Amino acid sequence: MALDVLIVDDSAAIRKILQRVLRQTDILFGEVHEAGDGVEAIEVLKNKKVGLILSDINMPNMDGIQLLGQVKAHLEWKSVPVVMITTEGSQAKVMEAVELGASGYVRKPFTADQIKEKLTGLF
């Protein structure tokens, strides 16, 4: 069964690049939903069932760490893998994400192979 994906990033260009990378993997993805920040992501999650979330950390309104916390605290969403994709140089932020339940992270700029490798380990 195809997995629906939610891509959360305040950069439309990064969201488009990630969509293209997803199509290049061997994983069968269904619908790809987009959100510009954590607030929009929560709205998508309330209306759509997704099997994977790819999220930036640094975003306006609600950042990726806050989003991750809400996802992992919600009964319906807590089992959804969340991969952080970030320019965040701080190891502390990355470790915070992992401690909150992130399934992994990839640093920007990323290659298609890095994303594929991270996702292959999840599915």
Buried (B, 14 or more C-beta within 10 A) or exposed (E): EEBBBBBBBBBEEBBEBBBEBBEEBEBEBEEBBBBBBBBBBBEBBEEEEBBBBBBBBEBEEBBBBBBBBBBBEEEEBEEBBBBBBBEBEEEEBBEBBBEBBBBBBBEBEBEBEBBBEBBEEEE
